[in-house]
Amino acid sequence: MVLKLTCAVQNYDWGITGASEVSSLGELNTGTASDATKPYAELWMGTHPSGPSVVAATGVGLKETIAADAVAHLGAATLERFGGTDLPFLTKVLSVSKALSIQAHPDKSLAAQLHAERPAVYKDGNHKPEMTLAVTAFDAMCGFVAPLELAASLAAVPELRA
């Protein structure tokens, strides 16, 4: 099932000011012109409470749409693996102008605990696995793990083996 979404755009100071991939996608997706004086950092596709997507055909939030029939939208295997009735990931398109900070995110169980204890600080009870797929030139720091350790980790994670 494919749903057309209206997505959220995040204007963080490290984003590209004016024309960028994110500002262009945001304009195409929402029909709203971008502001050439603002930095456009991220286009979010998902259910995160700080920028939830909306199903374009119905005007209903993606989170509520999924919750209404989670098996149809996520599949039984996803529900069994991640639990709940929420999308277990957040897809982002980034336009980066400045160096990004290193972030450390909790695993799924700790994320749920922190969200339950301090929802104002931890706005989402999901873990935050991250992967970068550059579609334009992008410099990244490397060397956080030895190449053999990285190769072993990639081989051990089914979603990354493809």
Disulfide bonds with the S-S distance in Angstrom:
none
